């Protein structure tokens, strides 16, 4: 039997052991089963971690646990409208939940950030819920779950939270630092790509799940178009684009501005000028006023491929970049969550001297095996399956032997992460899902979307493109 197959059998057993039950029903997976370190909240089911388990379960035809999880999140979603900042706002879904015994009965205990390290509230939970609900409906054929009134209400509450205008006039989501998978200060506040790609997937899911007479349908469709245009046009980086930015003028005013966000070309980091190959490209990590984060973030780029936020050409270019920069992005363990690491003064200022996020560790250039499923899905979608096979082969040399660590450290991902938990459920599930995606069983259409061509009406109102059309 081949090594990956052996490891797969071990992974199936390990994931089974991570299943969390509520009064006898499977409702999720705990983050980690490592009992050699203090549990903190790793004995809870994290929404984003379970998303990876859910993919593995759905690919195996195990819909029940995913349905129960989706129901639990509807039950836990914050349902009160109030103006009290210390309670979760209407529509928020929890970062994690645990099962605790109270008065002799098992109860759910959600965490919206009020107990979490640094008190970070999740922006990604509701987005993952929408993406998973749609994946569940697609794979199981049980559309009736999404049509249930409480589910329709939960979708609309989510959308209220994400679509209500606040202090910005961009189609992208404004996000505080540490509000998603990267849940520590890492300079990811603003408009991180990882979240925009999730937002896009969630909006496309909502457009399929909403009742046909819902008043939310039109704003959802409109936002999809604007977001698509914005990310495809302004986040994209390849060698030609880099050269354009390098020659940008500053302080342009009005609709015809070329440098729309007033990005200062002197801020282009030296590494990116040397690193970006002539072939290949990727979406920048963040974009806002006078700010372009040139770091490569794996989750956002791979998710952009899967959801067709990237054009087919861009999707292909991202895979080419991964191939051309394999040692940096995949190395000894697939794959880097962000590249390159923040070092020196950047690390001090952007992480706040975070000892867990020292260069080439954890979120700061560490390697996270849960990303394998996304790499495999993106590879399948772009017909670059050989890249995913290579990555799975690389991972299968270490994962089981190292007891499924949460993350790896080092420039090339050779070391088990300094504070990595073992028996981490999304590491196990990420590997399993990747294996299934590589096999014929792995149809990834339920987790992604077909390309949606841009329509003229979807260009930004304040950009010159749409003004010219208005004038015609
Ligand atoms: C860490 C990770 C976060 C994950 C959690 C549970 O806090 O940064 O993304 O959800 O662990 O595994």
Boltz pocket constraint, residues with backbone or C-beta under 6 A from the ligand:
constraints:
  - pocket:
      binder: B
      contacts: [[A, 31], [A, 42], [A, 46], [A, 48], [A, 49], [A, 180], [A, 181], [A, 182], [A, 183], [A, 184]]
      max_distance: 6.0
